[in-house]
């Protein structure tokens, strides 16, 4: 990790997540995010931080439920979108641009720290784990949802990395969905680490897989950015591979798409 130019890695990562239109892209995933938030059963009045909050798909419904909600994300445009959305709804949610490896908050500032497919993409997982522990009060809760390596999204990112390899030395993000790795990363700061494999709820599109792929290519930064770096045969190879992965995990047979994406749910208590 010491030999990497992490500032360049993070600048490229920021540009990737600002590409496309993630605020539009995540509309199809927000019903599932709300269901996961409901299952987490976070009480009103608790101080809540969502790391890698995107366009606010967890923070907005949390604020509606009376939770003292804050979101942080590396992508400037997503934070601006989330702020506008909260303002339109008259919600007291706070959104900050920031780095999961250097969070702009005081020690113990939050009762509940969460990340749903966000912090897993930061390049230095040890710093992420340390920062999550630092900003969570002793006895507070950590809740995460991370794509597993063997699940649909994990397979998609593996296929993507074959066409556009990540910088050498960067751990694959889906390792945050591998039980033994997660325990190693969290053991210093957390106790009572409970890991459960689940499938993402309510991940549906009212059209067929090829149209879902077109949506990803247009709106999802990692796919859109990769396609821009490849020649036409490689673009087609990337698209064909993703279509095979999505088709294999599509539960619908009525002209729609109902994706079955496995993730690892992490629940832990701050030491």
MISE-567544 format. One record per residue (C-alpha): x, y, z; residue number from 1; chain. Coordinates in nm, 2 decimals. Layout:
BEGIN
       u       v       w   nr  kette
       X       Y       Z  NUM      A
...
END
This chain:
BEGIN
       u       v       w   nr  kette
    0.00    0.00    0.00    1      A
    0.29    0.23    0.07    2      A
    0.41    0.23   -0.29    3      A
    0.07    0.33   -0.43    4      A
   -0.02    0.69   -0.52    5      A
   -0.34    0.68   -0.32    6      A
   -0.42    1.04   -0.40    7      A
   -0.44    0.95   -0.77    8      A
   -0.63    0.63   -0.70    9      A
   -0.89    0.83   -0.50   10      A
   -0.91    1.11   -0.76   11      A
   -0.99    0.84   -1.02   12      A
   -1.24    0.67   -0.79   13      A
   -1.41    1.00   -0.73   14      A
   -1.44    1.07   -1.10   15      A
   -1.58    0.72   -1.16   16      A
   -1.86    0.76   -0.91   17      A
   -1.94    1.11   -1.03   18      A
   -1.97    0.98   -1.39   19      A
   -2.30    0.86   -1.52   20      A
   -2.60    0.95   -1.30   21      A
   -2.60    0.74   -0.99   22      A
   -2.89    0.94   -0.84   23      A
   -3.11    0.81   -1.13   24      A
   -2.95    0.47   -1.13   25      A
   -3.02    0.40   -0.76   26      A
   -3.39    0.46   -0.80   27      A
   -3.44    0.10   -0.88   28      A
   -3.24   -0.01   -0.57   29      A
   -3.39    0.23   -0.32   30      A
   -3.69    0.01   -0.23   31      A
   -3.45   -0.26   -0.12   32      A
   -3.24   -0.01    0.07   33      A
   -3.54    0.10    0.26   34      A
   -3.63   -0.26    0.34   35      A
   -3.28   -0.32    0.48   36      A
   -3.30    0.00    0.68   37      A
   -3.63   -0.12    0.83   38      A
   -3.47   -0.45    0.92   39      A
   -3.19   -0.27    1.10   40      A
   -3.44   -0.13    1.34   41      A
   -3.27    0.20    1.43   42      A
   -3.45    0.39    1.70   43      A
   -3.57    0.75    1.66   44      A
   -3.33    1.02    1.79   45      A
   -3.01    0.81    1.75   46      A
   -2.71    0.98    1.57   47      A
   -2.67    0.79    1.25   48      A
   -2.39    0.80    0.99   49      A
   -2.41    0.65    0.64   50      A
   -2.06    0.61    0.48   51      A
   -2.07    0.62    0.10   52      A
   -2.43    0.75    0.12   53      A
   -2.46    0.80   -0.25   54      A
   -2.77    1.01   -0.34   55      A
   -2.92    0.96    0.01   56      A
   -3.11    0.63   -0.04   57      A
   -3.06    0.54    0.33   58      A
   -3.02    0.88    0.49   59      A
   -3.34    1.03    0.35   60      A
   -3.57    0.75    0.47   61      A
   -3.38    0.74    0.80   62      A
   -3.45    1.11    0.85   63      A
   -3.81    1.06    0.76   64      A
   -3.82    0.81    1.05   65      A
   -3.69    1.06    1.30   66      A
   -3.33    0.94    1.31   67      A
   -3.06    1.21    1.34   68      A
   -2.91    1.13    1.00   69      A
   -2.58    1.22    0.84   70      A
   -2.44    1.10    0.51   71      A
   -2.09    1.13    0.37   72      A
   -1.97    1.05    0.02   73      A
   -1.66    1.11   -0.20   74      A
   -1.88    1.22   -0.50   75      A
   -1.96    1.59   -0.49   76      A
   -2.25    1.57   -0.73   77      A
   -2.42    1.30   -0.52   78      A
   -2.39    1.50   -0.20   79      A
   -2.54    1.80   -0.38   80      A
   -2.83    1.59   -0.51   81      A
   -2.89    1.44   -0.16   82      A
   -2.89    1.79    0.00   83      A
   -3.14    1.92   -0.26   84      A
   -3.37    1.62   -0.20   85      A
   -3.36    1.66    0.18   86      A
   -3.43    2.04    0.14   87      A
   -3.73    1.97   -0.09   88      A
   -3.87    1.73    0.17   89      A
   -3.80    1.96    0.46   90      A
   -3.58    1.70    0.63   91      A
   -3.30    1.79    0.88   92      A
   -3.05    1.55    0.72   93      A
   -2.69    1.65    0.69   94      A
   -2.47    1.56    0.39   95      A
   -2.09    1.61    0.38   96      A
   -1.84    1.55    0.11   97      A
   -1.57    1.33    0.26   98      A
   -1.34    1.03    0.25   99      A
   -1.42    0.70    0.42  100      A
   -1.06    0.68    0.52  101      A
   -1.05    1.02    0.68  102      A
   -1.40    1.10    0.81  103      A
   -1.47    1.47    0.90  104      A
   -1.62    1.39    1.24  105      A
   -1.52    1.38    1.61  106      A
   -1.44    1.06    1.79  107      A
   -1.76    0.88    1.91  108      A
   -1.99    1.12    1.72  109      A
   -2.24    0.86    1.62  110      A
   -2.45    0.59    1.79  111      A
   -2.49    0.39    1.47  112      A
   -2.25    0.38    1.18  113      A
   -2.36    0.21    0.86  114      A
   -2.25    0.15    0.50  115      A
   -2.45   -0.02    0.23  116      A
   -2.22   -0.10   -0.06  117      A
   -2.03    0.22   -0.01  118      A
   -1.72    0.20    0.22  119      A
   -1.63   -0.14    0.06  120      A
   -1.49    0.05   -0.24  121      A
   -1.24    0.26   -0.05  122      A
   -0.88    0.15   -0.14  123      A
   -0.74    0.11    0.21  124      A
   -0.98   -0.12    0.41  125      A
   -0.76   -0.10    0.73  126      A
   -0.82    0.28    0.74  127      A
   -1.19    0.23    0.67  128      A
   -1.22   -0.01    0.96  129      A
   -1.03    0.22    1.19  130      A
   -1.24    0.53    1.10  131      A
   -1.57    0.34    1.14  132      A
   -1.46    0.25    1.49  133      A
   -1.33    0.60    1.57  134      A
   -1.65    0.78    1.49  135      A
   -1.88    0.52    1.66  136      A
   -1.93    0.57    2.03  137      A
   -1.83    0.28    2.26  138      A
   -2.12    0.04    2.27  139      A
   -2.26    0.18    1.95  140      A
   -2.36   -0.03    1.64  141      A
   -2.19   -0.09    1.31  142      A
   -2.41   -0.22    1.03  143      A
   -2.29   -0.29    0.68  144      A
   -2.41   -0.46    0.36  145      A
   -2.12   -0.57    0.13  146      A
   -2.14   -0.76   -0.20  147      A
   -2.00   -1.12   -0.17  148      A
   -1.73   -1.23   -0.41  149      A
   -1.94   -1.52   -0.53  150      A
   -2.27   -1.33   -0.57  151      A
   -2.40   -1.15   -0.87  152      A
   -2.24   -0.81   -0.81  153      A
   -1.91   -0.97   -0.70  154      A
   -1.90   -1.16   -1.02  155      A
   -1.98   -0.84   -1.22  156      A
   -1.69   -0.65   -1.06  157      A
   -1.46   -0.94   -1.11  158      A
   -1.55   -0.95   -1.48  159      A
   -1.51   -0.57   -1.50  160      A
   -1.16   -0.60   -1.34  161      A
   -1.05   -0.84   -1.62  162      A
   -1.12   -0.57   -1.88  163      A
   -1.01   -0.27   -1.68  164      A
   -0.77   -0.39   -1.41  165      A
   -0.75   -0.19   -1.08  166      A
   -0.42   -0.04   -0.97  167      A
   -0.18   -0.31   -0.84  168      A
   -0.20   -0.36   -0.46  169      A
   -0.57   -0.26   -0.42  170      A
   -0.77   -0.53   -0.26  171      A
   -1.09   -0.63   -0.45  172      A
   -1.39   -0.45   -0.29  173      A
   -1.59   -0.78   -0.26  174      A
   -1.34   -0.90    0.00  175      A
   -1.56   -0.70    0.24  176      A
   -1.82   -0.97    0.17  177      A
   -1.59   -1.25    0.28  178      A
   -1.64   -1.36    0.64  179      A
   -1.28   -1.43    0.75  180      A
   -1.15   -1.11    0.60  181      A
   -1.42   -0.90    0.76  182      A
   -1.35   -1.05    1.11  183      A
   -0.98   -0.97    1.07  184      A
   -1.05   -0.61    0.96  185      A
   -1.30   -0.54    1.24  186      A
   -1.16   -0.74    1.53  187      A
   -0.96   -0.45    1.68  188      A
   -1.24   -0.20    1.70  189      A
   -1.55   -0.42    1.74  190      A
   -1.70   -0.71    1.94  191      A
   -2.00   -0.94    1.89  192      A
   -1.94   -0.95    1.51  193      A
   -2.24   -1.12    1.35  194      A
   -2.22   -1.21    0.98  195      A
   -2.52   -1.32    0.77  196      A
   -2.54   -1.39    0.40  197      A
   -2.86   -1.24    0.25  198      A
   -3.00   -1.15   -0.09  199      A
   -3.08   -0.79   -0.18  200      A
   -3.45   -0.73   -0.15  201      A
   -3.67   -0.57   -0.42  202      A
   -3.41   -0.53   -0.70  203      A
   -3.65   -0.51   -0.99  204      A
   -3.66   -0.35   -1.33  205      A
   -3.98   -0.34   -1.55  206      A
   -3.78   -0.45   -1.86  207      A
   -3.55   -0.73   -1.98  208      A
   -3.19   -0.79   -1.89  209      A
   -3.05   -0.63   -2.21  210      A
   -3.22   -0.30   -2.12  211      A
   -3.09   -0.33   -1.77  212      A
   -2.74   -0.35   -1.91  213      A
   -2.81   -0.04   -2.12  214      A
   -2.91    0.14   -1.81  215      A
   -2.59    0.03   -1.63  216      A
   -2.39    0.14   -1.93  217      A
   -2.55    0.49   -1.93  218      A
   -2.59    0.56   -1.56  219      A
   -2.35    0.35   -1.35  220      A
   -2.01    0.51   -1.33  221      A
   -1.79    0.20   -1.31  222      A
   -1.95    0.04   -1.62  223      A
   -1.98    0.37   -1.81  224      A
   -1.62    0.46   -1.74  225      A
   -1.49    0.12   -1.83  226      A
   -1.67    0.12   -2.17  227      A
   -1.51    0.46   -2.24  228      A
   -1.17    0.30   -2.21  229      A
   -1.22    0.00   -2.43  230      A
   -1.23   -0.06   -2.80  231      A
   -1.54   -0.19   -2.96  232      A
   -1.46   -0.57   -2.94  233      A
   -1.37   -0.53   -2.57  234      A
   -1.68   -0.33   -2.51  235      A
   -1.89   -0.61   -2.65  236      A
   -1.70   -0.86   -2.45  237      A
   -1.76   -0.67   -2.13  238      A
   -2.13   -0.63   -2.21  239      A
   -2.18   -0.99   -2.31  240      A
   -2.02   -1.11   -1.99  241      A
   -2.23   -0.89   -1.77  242      A
   -2.54   -0.99   -1.95  243      A
   -2.46   -1.36   -1.88  244      A
   -2.41   -1.29   -1.51  245      A
   -2.74   -1.09   -1.48  246      A
   -2.94   -1.35   -1.68  247      A
   -2.81   -1.62   -1.45  248      A
   -2.94   -1.43   -1.15  249      A
   -3.27   -1.30   -1.29  250      A
   -3.56   -1.46   -1.11  251      A
   -3.83   -1.31   -1.34  252      A
   -3.98   -1.49   -1.64  253      A
   -4.24   -1.23   -1.74  254      A
   -4.04   -0.98   -1.95  255      A
   -3.91   -0.80   -1.64  256      A
   -3.59   -0.84   -1.44  257      A
   -3.57   -0.94   -1.07  258      A
   -3.21   -0.97   -0.97  259      A
   -3.09   -1.20   -0.69  260      A
   -2.78   -1.03   -0.55  261      A
   -2.60   -1.19   -0.25  262      A
   -2.45   -0.97    0.01  263      A
   -2.29   -1.01    0.35  264      A
   -2.47   -0.83    0.63  265      A
   -2.24   -0.72    0.91  266      A
   -2.36   -0.63    1.26  267      A
   -2.11   -0.55    1.53  268      A
   -2.07   -0.35    1.86  269      A
   -1.81   -0.09    1.92  270      A
   -1.56   -0.19    2.19  271      A
END
